[in-house]
């Protein structure tokens, strides 16, 4: 993805989560048209099935991080 488009999609996902008070692991899904516009599809309030791909790309163990947060750790502590 173009970095500017990725930033807009990330910003929209975070804004949506904050608006509804969402605080947990989840996935916000968008569709992208041929003109580079993105459209909201859905929020999945769970880890995505493909979370292992995200873990490889980011180097973060998402499941372990979710457990640590449930135990009281903060994101900044991870």
Secondary structure, DSSP 4 states (H G I P E B T S, - for coil): --HHHHHHHHHHHHHHHHHHT--SS-EEEEEE-TTS-EEEEEEESS--TTHHHHHHHH---HHHHHHHHHTT--GGG-
